[in-house]
């Protein structure tokens, strides 16, 4: 909130606990959210493609859980030498790739505007503006292996609790994970910029898995690095949890083109001309039903 501190330059952005938007919880405005959702729902169109996205993020006591979040370098096919460091959420319940809108702009990735119709746990058929981004590439923090991502959709933020990002300190607390302490980097000063679903199976495919006891976390190695999944403490002192569960049905709506407008206008004018002729000639055709 200090003078001269701009959101675009902030290195420690906060996510709202109420709506997961990119603003502090104290600045959440429920009236603004309802107004925006109402305006978006009014934009209707035809469904072109369908994808189902589902991921769950639990916000409980700090450092209680970790999930498949890995630091990665992102670039584009047209400018492979310019890479940005972000965290990627590897979501095995999603068949879509989402990219942070700011990240897409910084990379100057090839994109075009689309409209997405979203059905979530909170709302149904909410239409939101997005962009279809192509040509993204990603590689692990210390890996030379580069993966080409399928077309992705932009999103204002990827709702992930930063305390759920596994680090070398996470592995250090568990004996069965001691062998990977030096392979997981410490917490990086970057945002969660990607959500990668199983439309890119190579990014999610496990190369190696380290299991622990029944209630202990396990480690998964993919082409993008090591991640640790599970509850990090067996203690249950805290009974208060704030759980965010996203179930998103995504449909891409085709844009309204000039050709579409001309076609619809022609159909309307044709029907109007027929009706005008029948009225002027006083023709009675009870068997003819005209709809415009």
C-alpha positions as CSV (number, residue, x, y, z in Angstrom):
1,X,0.0,0.0,0.0
2,X,3.0,2.3,0.1
3,X,3.5,5.1,-2.4
4,X,5.1,4.0,-5.7
5,X,4.5,0.3,-5.1
6,X,2.9,-1.0,-8.3
7,X,1.2,-4.4,-8.7
8,X,3.0,-5.2,-11.9
9,X,6.4,-4.9,-10.0
10,X,5.4,-6.7,-6.8
11,X,7.4,-9.8,-6.1
12,X,5.2,-11.0,-3.2
13,X,1.6,-10.8,-4.6
14,X,-1.1,-12.0,-2.3
15,X,-4.2,-14.0,-3.2
16,X,-7.6,-13.3,-1.7
17,X,-8.8,-16.0,0.8
18,X,-12.4,-15.3,-0.3
19,X,-12.2,-15.4,-4.1
20,X,-8.5,-16.4,-4.8
21,X,-8.3,-13.2,-6.9
22,X,-5.0,-11.3,-7.1
23,X,-5.6,-8.8,-4.3
24,X,-5.3,-8.9,-0.5
25,X,-8.3,-10.3,1.4
26,X,-8.9,-6.9,3.1
27,X,-9.6,-5.4,-0.4
28,X,-12.1,-8.0,-1.4
29,X,-15.4,-6.4,-2.6
30,X,-18.3,-8.9,-2.9
31,X,-20.5,-6.3,-4.6
32,X,-17.9,-5.9,-7.4
33,X,-17.6,-9.6,-7.9
34,X,-21.3,-10.1,-8.3
35,X,-21.5,-7.2,-10.7
36,X,-18.7,-8.6,-12.9
37,X,-20.2,-12.1,-12.9
38,X,-23.6,-10.8,-13.8
39,X,-22.1,-8.9,-16.8
40,X,-20.2,-12.0,-18.0
41,X,-23.1,-14.3,-17.8
42,X,-25.0,-12.0,-20.2
43,X,-22.5,-12.9,-23.0
44,X,-23.8,-16.1,-24.6
45,X,-22.6,-18.0,-27.7
46,X,-22.2,-21.4,-29.2
47,X,-20.0,-24.1,-27.8
48,X,-17.0,-25.0,-29.9
49,X,-14.8,-27.2,-27.6
50,X,-15.2,-28.6,-24.2
51,X,-12.6,-29.3,-21.4
52,X,-13.0,-30.3,-17.8
53,X,-10.7,-28.9,-15.2
54,X,-10.6,-30.0,-11.6
55,X,-8.0,-29.2,-8.9
56,X,-8.1,-28.8,-5.2
57,X,-6.0,-26.6,-3.0
58,X,-6.3,-26.8,0.8
59,X,-5.3,-23.8,2.9
60,X,-4.8,-24.9,6.4
61,X,-2.1,-24.4,9.0
62,X,1.2,-23.2,7.5
63,X,3.5,-25.9,6.0
64,X,0.9,-28.7,6.8
65,X,0.5,-30.0,3.3
66,X,2.5,-29.9,0.0
67,X,1.5,-30.8,-3.5
68,X,3.0,-31.1,-7.0
69,X,4.4,-27.6,-7.4
70,X,7.8,-27.3,-9.1
71,X,9.9,-24.4,-10.2
72,X,10.2,-24.3,-14.0
73,X,11.7,-22.1,-16.7
74,X,9.1,-20.9,-19.3
75,X,9.8,-19.6,-22.8
76,X,8.3,-19.5,-26.2
77,X,9.2,-21.3,-29.4
78,X,9.8,-18.0,-31.1
79,X,12.1,-16.7,-28.4
80,X,13.6,-19.7,-26.6
81,X,16.5,-17.7,-25.2
82,X,14.2,-15.5,-23.0
83,X,13.1,-17.6,-20.0
84,X,11.0,-16.7,-17.0
85,X,11.1,-18.6,-13.7
86,X,7.7,-19.5,-12.2
87,X,6.2,-22.3,-10.2
88,X,4.0,-24.8,-12.1
89,X,1.2,-26.8,-10.5
90,X,1.1,-30.3,-11.9
91,X,-2.6,-31.1,-11.8
92,X,-3.5,-34.7,-12.7
93,X,-7.2,-33.9,-12.5
94,X,-7.1,-31.2,-15.2
95,X,-7.1,-31.7,-18.9
96,X,-6.3,-28.0,-19.6
97,X,-3.2,-25.9,-19.3
98,X,-3.6,-22.4,-17.7
99,X,-1.0,-19.7,-17.8
100,X,-0.9,-16.5,-15.8
101,X,-1.9,-13.6,-17.9
102,X,1.0,-11.4,-16.8
103,X,3.4,-14.1,-17.6
104,X,2.0,-14.6,-21.1
105,X,2.3,-10.8,-21.7
106,X,5.9,-10.7,-20.5
107,X,6.8,-13.6,-22.8
108,X,5.0,-11.9,-25.7
109,X,3.5,-15.3,-26.5
110,X,1.4,-15.8,-29.6
111,X,-2.3,-15.5,-28.5
112,X,-5.7,-14.6,-29.6
113,X,-8.8,-13.6,-27.6
114,X,-11.4,-16.2,-26.7
115,X,-14.4,-16.4,-24.4
116,X,-14.6,-19.3,-21.9
117,X,-17.9,-20.5,-20.4
118,X,-17.1,-21.8,-16.9
119,X,-19.1,-23.9,-14.6
120,X,-17.7,-24.1,-11.1
121,X,-18.7,-25.0,-7.6
122,X,-19.8,-21.4,-7.1
123,X,-21.5,-20.5,-10.4
124,X,-22.8,-22.0,-13.6
125,X,-22.2,-20.9,-17.2
126,X,-20.2,-17.8,-16.3
127,X,-18.5,-16.4,-19.4
128,X,-15.1,-14.8,-18.9
129,X,-12.6,-13.3,-21.4
130,X,-9.4,-15.2,-21.9
131,X,-6.7,-15.8,-24.5
132,X,-5.6,-18.9,-26.3
133,X,-1.8,-19.1,-26.0
134,X,0.3,-21.3,-28.2
135,X,4.0,-22.0,-28.5
136,X,4.9,-22.2,-24.8
137,X,7.9,-24.3,-23.7
138,X,8.9,-25.4,-20.2
139,X,11.8,-27.1,-18.6
140,X,12.7,-28.0,-15.0
141,X,14.7,-25.7,-12.7
142,X,17.9,-27.7,-13.2
143,X,17.0,-29.8,-16.3
144,X,17.9,-29.4,-19.9
145,X,14.8,-31.3,-21.0
146,X,12.4,-29.0,-22.8
147,X,8.7,-29.8,-23.1
148,X,6.4,-28.2,-25.6
149,X,3.1,-27.3,-24.0
150,X,-0.3,-27.7,-25.8
151,X,-2.4,-24.5,-26.3
152,X,-3.1,-22.9,-23.0
153,X,-5.7,-20.4,-21.6
154,X,-4.8,-17.2,-19.7
155,X,-6.0,-16.7,-16.2
156,X,-5.5,-13.7,-13.9
157,X,-4.0,-15.9,-11.2
158,X,-3.3,-19.6,-10.4
159,X,-4.8,-20.1,-6.9
160,X,-2.1,-22.0,-5.0
161,X,-1.1,-21.5,-1.4
162,X,2.7,-20.9,-1.4
163,X,3.0,-22.8,1.9
164,X,2.1,-25.9,-0.1
165,X,5.3,-25.6,-2.3
166,X,7.8,-28.4,-1.4
167,X,11.4,-27.4,-0.9
168,X,14.7,-28.9,0.2
169,X,13.7,-28.2,3.8
170,X,10.6,-30.2,3.3
171,X,12.6,-33.3,2.3
172,X,15.1,-32.7,5.1
173,X,12.4,-33.4,7.7
174,X,11.8,-37.0,6.5
175,X,14.3,-39.8,6.6
176,X,13.0,-41.6,3.6
177,X,13.3,-38.4,1.5
178,X,16.9,-37.6,2.5
179,X,18.3,-38.7,-0.8
180,X,16.5,-35.9,-2.7
181,X,17.4,-33.0,-0.4
182,X,20.0,-31.7,-2.8
183,X,17.8,-32.1,-5.8
184,X,14.9,-29.8,-4.7
185,X,15.7,-26.1,-4.7
186,X,14.8,-23.8,-1.8
187,X,11.7,-21.6,-2.1
188,X,12.1,-19.3,-5.1
189,X,11.0,-15.7,-5.3
190,X,8.5,-16.1,-8.1
191,X,4.8,-16.6,-8.7
192,X,2.8,-19.7,-9.6
193,X,2.5,-19.0,-13.3
194,X,1.3,-22.3,-14.8
195,X,-1.2,-25.1,-14.2
196,X,-0.3,-28.1,-16.3
197,X,-3.0,-30.8,-16.8
198,X,-2.9,-34.2,-18.5
199,X,-3.2,-32.6,-21.9
200,X,0.6,-32.6,-21.5
201,X,1.1,-36.2,-20.1
202,X,4.8,-36.1,-20.4
203,X,5.0,-33.3,-17.8
204,X,3.0,-35.4,-15.3
205,X,4.4,-38.8,-16.0
206,X,6.3,-40.1,-12.9
207,X,9.9,-41.3,-13.6
208,X,10.5,-42.3,-10.0
209,X,8.4,-42.5,-6.8
210,X,9.7,-42.6,-3.2
211,X,7.1,-43.9,-0.7
212,X,7.1,-43.5,3.0
213,X,4.8,-44.8,5.8
214,X,1.0,-44.8,5.6
215,X,0.7,-41.2,6.8
216,X,3.9,-39.9,5.4
217,X,4.4,-37.8,2.3
218,X,5.7,-39.3,-0.9
219,X,8.0,-37.9,-3.6
220,X,7.4,-37.9,-7.3
221,X,10.1,-37.3,-10.0
222,X,8.9,-36.0,-13.4
223,X,10.8,-34.4,-16.3
224,X,10.2,-31.1,-14.5
225,X,11.8,-32.1,-11.2
226,X,11.0,-33.6,-7.8
227,X,7.8,-32.7,-5.9
228,X,6.5,-33.9,-2.5
229,X,2.9,-34.7,-1.9
230,X,1.1,-35.2,1.4
231,X,0.6,-34.0,4.9
232,X,3.9,-33.0,6.5
233,X,2.8,-33.3,10.1
234,X,1.0,-36.1,12.0
235,X,-0.2,-33.6,14.6
236,X,-3.9,-32.4,14.4
237,X,-3.9,-29.6,16.9
238,X,-5.6,-27.2,14.5
239,X,-9.2,-28.1,13.6
240,X,-9.8,-25.0,11.5
241,X,-9.2,-25.3,7.8
242,X,-10.0,-23.1,4.9
243,X,-10.4,-25.4,1.8
244,X,-10.7,-24.1,-1.7
245,X,-12.0,-26.7,-4.2
246,X,-12.2,-25.8,-7.9
247,X,-14.3,-27.8,-10.3
248,X,-14.3,-26.0,-13.6
249,X,-16.1,-27.1,-16.8
250,X,-14.6,-25.0,-19.6
251,X,-16.1,-24.4,-22.9
252,X,-14.5,-22.2,-25.6
253,X,-17.0,-19.9,-27.3
254,X,-16.1,-18.9,-30.9
255,X,-15.9,-15.2,-31.7
256,X,-18.7,-13.4,-33.4
257,X,-17.3,-12.7,-36.9
258,X,-18.6,-10.2,-39.5
259,X,-19.6,-13.1,-41.7
260,X,-21.8,-14.5,-38.8
261,X,-23.5,-11.1,-38.4
262,X,-24.2,-10.8,-42.1
263,X,-25.6,-14.3,-42.2
264,X,-27.9,-13.6,-39.3
265,X,-29.0,-10.3,-40.7
266,X,-29.8,-11.9,-44.1
267,X,-32.0,-14.5,-42.4
268,X,-33.8,-11.8,-40.5
269,X,-34.3,-9.6,-43.6
270,X,-35.5,-12.6,-45.6
271,X,-38.1,-13.5,-43.0
272,X,-39.2,-9.9,-42.7
273,X,-39.7,-9.6,-46.5
274,X,-41.9,-12.7,-46.7
275,X,-44.0,-11.5,-43.8
276,X,-44.4,-8.0,-45.4
277,X,-45.5,-9.6,-48.7
278,X,-48.1,-11.7,-47.0
279,X,-49.5,-8.7,-45.1
280,X,-49.5,-6.4,-48.2
281,X,-51.2,-9.0,-50.4
282,X,-53.6,-10.1,-47.7
283,X,-52.6,-13.7,-48.4
284,X,-53.9,-16.3,-46.0
285,X,-51.6,-19.2,-45.5
286,X,-52.7,-20.9,-42.3
287,X,-50.4,-23.8,-42.9
288,X,-47.3,-21.6,-43.1
289,X,-45.5,-20.8,-39.9
290,X,-42.9,-17.9,-40.1
291,X,-40.4,-17.4,-37.4
292,X,-37.9,-14.5,-37.4
